[in-house]
Amino acid sequence: MSTELIIALVAITLIVLGLGFWFFTRRKTTEHLRERFGPEYDNTVRTLRSQQRAEAELSKREERVSKLQIVTLPRTERDRYQENWLAVQSRFVDEPERALGDANRLVQDVMRRCGYPMADFEQSAADISVDHPHVVENYRAATRIVDRSERSAASTEELRQALVHYRALFDDLLQSDAPNGGITQTGKRIRQSKSSNSHPSH
């Protein structure tokens, strides 16, 4: 067998192995992101109209959130937030628009207290999607209705639905700020608030 043929066979073998490794890595990445983001994975693919761009975007979200100082709230603080929510909910019957605005601010306060930056809505929704992928669409839907409400373009039923959407995220945030018992799926432990002497319930 000639030297040229041996070199060609080695090159082909390396190319095949490289392609096999690339496909294996892509498949594992896809499986991980599908499991991590659930419905948000499909939503991002639809929005960006490209699986490759969607996976790059979701991976960027994971990397960004892994650098944030996300905390689980102490029991006393969670109880206080629950009381505040009940007060907001009780105002809805008489003052639905005001109650919805209060719910919006309360949810944002919880997010901020947990460690999620709140400077930009789209970015905050992207951040929330990493640890709370099953309720981030509730957050988006509620915010859209709030925007309509500010233009007096939302019905009372839409306001009620927005309150339900906010409650879904609110409950998810207070139960735990990380899946898997306080460990993020990227393996980084969520820091517990120093003001708590007790463990959060699940």
Beta strands, then each sheet from edge to edge (+ up, - down):
strand 1: 71-72
strand 2: 191-192
sheet 1: 1+ 2+
end
